[in-house]
Each structure stands twice: as C-alpha cells, then as structure tokens.
Amino acid sequence: MKKVIVFSTPTCSWCRKLKSYLRENKVKFTEVDVSRNHRAARGMVRKTGQQGVPQMWINNRPVVGFDKTKIDRLLELKNREKKK
C-alpha cells in the first residue's frame, strides 16, 4: 500500500476536489491542514519549494496541485480499473 499525505487548507476548493477524488477511488490518505500545522507547512515548502495547496506526497514523491494524470500514474489508479 502506498503512503499518501495530502497537504491542504479548509478554504481551498482544489483541496476538496483532490480529497473527494481520492475517496472516490478508495485511496487512504493522511490529511495535514497546513493552516494549523506550521511545522508541516515549512516541511512541505522545503520539499517542493511551493507554498500553494493542494500538495500531496505519494511514497514521499511530491505532487503539486490536483494533477490527475500524475496522481493516477503514481497510485496506479488506471491499472486498477483494467485489472477488474
């Protein structure tokens, strides 16, 4: 199972879309609210050089923004559908 961490804020509409997409695809993830967790926010910026959200790490590989193509590839979501 891949380790997925989503960095978001409560007011971010793209963050909500990303989390909804992950739930629809039954992807378990840990959510980090960077508006409350400043230490995690600093770590996120150190890793990606980006302050914006959503960001996610899939097995420690960063994805900045709601990049469905990259998310699907890293989580092997399209392959999952083909196997059914």
Backbone bond lengths (Angstrom), bond angles and torsions (degrees), N, CA, C in turn:
res aa  C-N    CA-C-N  psi(-1)  N-CA   C-N-CA  omega(-1)  CA-C   N-CA-C  phi
1 M - - - 1.454 - - 1.529 108.74 -
2 K 1.304 115.90 138.05 1.457 121.41 -179.61 1.525 110.25 -83.20
3 K 1.328 115.58 142.60 1.457 120.89 177.23 1.524 107.92 -88.09
4 V 1.333 116.19 121.08 1.461 121.84 -175.93 1.528 109.18 -121.77
5 I 1.330 115.36 125.78 1.463 121.83 176.30 1.519 107.65 -122.58
6 V 1.331 116.51 128.67 1.465 122.26 178.99 1.523 108.47 -110.56
7 F 1.323 115.59 125.43 1.464 122.40 176.20 1.519 107.20 -100.91
8 S 1.331 116.24 124.80 1.456 119.76 -173.81 1.524 110.44 -151.15
9 T 1.333 114.48 177.21 1.466 122.07 170.65 1.525 107.31 -132.19
10 P 1.320 117.85 157.18 1.467 120.62 -177.93 1.529 114.02 -64.11
11 T 1.321 118.22 -25.39 1.467 120.70 -175.23 1.520 113.64 -95.62
12 C 1.313 118.21 1.47 1.470 122.80 -174.88 1.531 110.81 -87.35
13 S 1.335 116.56 113.91 1.471 119.90 -178.57 1.530 111.55 -69.16
14 W 1.327 118.82 -35.77 1.469 120.93 177.87 1.519 111.02 -67.71
15 C 1.321 116.38 -30.84 1.470 120.37 175.95 1.525 110.04 -64.03
16 R 1.320 115.98 -44.00 1.475 120.20 178.58 1.525 110.45 -62.49
17 K 1.330 116.79 -41.18 1.475 120.22 178.92 1.523 110.73 -63.82
18 L 1.323 116.69 -42.71 1.463 120.64 179.32 1.523 110.84 -61.74
19 K 1.324 117.26 -48.36 1.469 120.72 -178.71 1.528 110.89 -64.02
20 S 1.310 116.64 -37.97 1.459 120.45 177.24 1.532 110.49 -63.71
21 Y 1.322 116.56 -43.00 1.467 121.51 178.66 1.531 110.64 -61.07
22 L 1.318 116.52 -43.78 1.463 120.00 179.19 1.523 110.95 -64.02
23 R 1.332 116.81 -42.80 1.475 120.02 178.66 1.527 111.18 -63.45
24 E 1.338 116.77 -42.73 1.470 120.77 178.43 1.522 111.13 -58.23
25 N 1.321 116.33 -33.65 1.460 121.38 -179.08 1.524 112.67 -94.87
26 K 1.341 115.04 11.29 1.471 122.17 175.97 1.532 112.56 56.86
27 V 1.341 115.21 40.19 1.462 121.49 177.03 1.525 107.98 -95.36
28 K 1.315 116.58 122.15 1.466 120.52 176.80 1.521 108.28 -79.46
29 F 1.334 115.83 137.59 1.457 119.70 -179.33 1.518 110.18 -148.57
30 T 1.318 114.10 157.94 1.455 122.36 173.44 1.511 106.86 -101.47
31 E 1.322 116.83 130.41 1.462 121.27 -179.71 1.522 110.10 -101.46
32 V 1.331 116.03 134.31 1.460 122.07 177.19 1.523 107.77 -121.92
33 D 1.324 116.24 118.39 1.466 122.23 177.28 1.527 107.55 -85.88
34 V 1.335 116.35 102.67 1.467 119.96 -175.49 1.525 112.74 -73.42
35 S 1.339 117.75 -11.36 1.462 119.12 174.85 1.530 110.89 -75.23
36 R 1.318 116.71 -18.95 1.466 121.86 179.08 1.532 112.24 -109.32
37 N 1.318 116.76 -31.50 1.461 121.42 -176.29 1.532 108.78 -104.98
38 H 1.322 115.90 87.76 1.463 121.07 -174.65 1.527 112.52 -69.89
39 R 1.305 116.68 -30.34 1.467 119.97 177.07 1.527 110.11 -64.03
40 A 1.329 116.63 -44.97 1.464 120.74 177.83 1.526 110.71 -64.91
41 A 1.328 116.87 -37.47 1.470 120.65 178.52 1.525 110.34 -61.54
42 R 1.320 117.53 -43.68 1.468 120.69 178.39 1.530 110.87 -63.66
43 G 1.319 117.03 -40.60 1.466 121.06 178.04 1.517 111.87 -63.82
44 M 1.328 115.72 -39.29 1.460 121.24 178.22 1.529 109.95 -61.95
45 V 1.329 116.52 -46.27 1.469 121.02 -179.14 1.525 110.50 -66.18
46 R 1.319 117.31 -39.49 1.474 120.23 177.94 1.524 110.89 -60.46
47 K 1.324 116.16 -40.11 1.470 120.11 -175.53 1.528 112.15 -73.96
48 T 1.332 117.28 -39.91 1.469 120.00 -172.16 1.521 113.92 -110.86
49 G 1.331 116.99 -18.26 1.460 119.54 -174.65 1.519 112.44 75.64
50 Q 1.320 117.21 8.13 1.463 122.89 -176.83 1.527 110.22 -118.76
51 Q 1.342 115.83 139.11 1.463 120.17 177.41 1.523 112.65 -96.98
52 G 1.315 117.00 -19.37 1.460 120.62 -174.76 1.513 112.90 -72.81
53 V 1.313 114.74 156.33 1.462 122.70 175.53 1.529 107.92 -124.27
54 P 1.314 118.17 156.23 1.455 127.16 8.00 1.528 111.98 -79.79
55 Q 1.300 112.82 152.47 1.452 122.40 168.01 1.511 106.03 -135.60
56 M 1.301 115.18 151.91 1.459 118.48 175.05 1.515 109.04 -143.99
57 W 1.305 115.25 153.97 1.450 121.72 174.05 1.517 106.77 -117.33
58 I 1.317 115.56 126.66 1.459 122.08 177.12 1.524 106.02 -113.41
59 N 1.325 116.21 110.60 1.470 120.90 -173.18 1.521 110.94 49.44
60 N 1.318 115.36 44.02 1.466 124.10 176.45 1.530 113.43 72.84
61 R 1.330 118.27 9.46 1.470 121.77 175.48 1.521 107.94 -99.88
62 P 1.342 117.44 121.89 1.465 120.09 -174.95 1.523 113.50 -76.59
63 V 1.333 114.43 143.47 1.462 122.99 170.36 1.522 105.40 -127.88
64 V 1.328 116.35 118.37 1.459 121.16 -179.45 1.522 107.90 -99.03
65 G 1.338 115.98 126.12 1.461 120.88 -178.45 1.520 111.16 85.43
66 F 1.322 115.02 178.14 1.467 121.29 179.50 1.525 107.39 -93.67
67 D 1.323 115.70 76.73 1.463 123.76 -177.38 1.527 108.10 -95.40
68 K 1.342 115.72 87.83 1.471 120.92 -174.48 1.521 112.39 -56.48
69 T 1.323 116.93 -42.02 1.461 120.33 -177.52 1.524 110.73 -60.43
70 K 1.314 116.40 -47.32 1.468 120.31 -179.60 1.522 111.14 -68.60
71 I 1.329 116.59 -40.20 1.468 121.02 178.86 1.527 110.09 -62.07
72 D 1.327 116.24 -47.10 1.469 120.36 179.62 1.528 111.10 -59.59
73 R 1.337 115.70 -41.85 1.464 119.85 -178.79 1.530 110.83 -66.50
74 L 1.337 117.05 -48.32 1.466 120.07 -177.26 1.530 112.62 -67.91
75 L 1.329 116.45 -32.68 1.472 120.32 179.35 1.522 112.32 -93.15
76 E 1.339 115.85 -3.66 1.462 121.86 -179.12 1.522 111.40 56.05
77 L 1.335 116.04 42.26 1.467 120.19 -177.49 1.516 111.81 -71.99
78 K 1.309 118.28 -40.24 1.467 120.05 -179.37 1.520 110.57 -68.56
79 N 1.337 117.28 -35.59 1.462 120.49 176.64 1.516 111.19 -64.99
80 R 1.335 115.89 -34.10 1.461 121.08 179.57 1.523 110.20 -61.19
81 E 1.355 116.43 -41.89 1.464 120.20 180.00 1.521 111.04 -65.73
82 K 1.332 117.75 -38.64 1.460 121.68 -178.16 1.520 111.88 -67.30
83 K 1.334 117.28 -29.57 1.461 121.36 -177.98 1.517 112.76 -74.34
84 K 1.334 117.19 -19.16 1.472 120.41 -176.64 1.501 111.46 -72.64
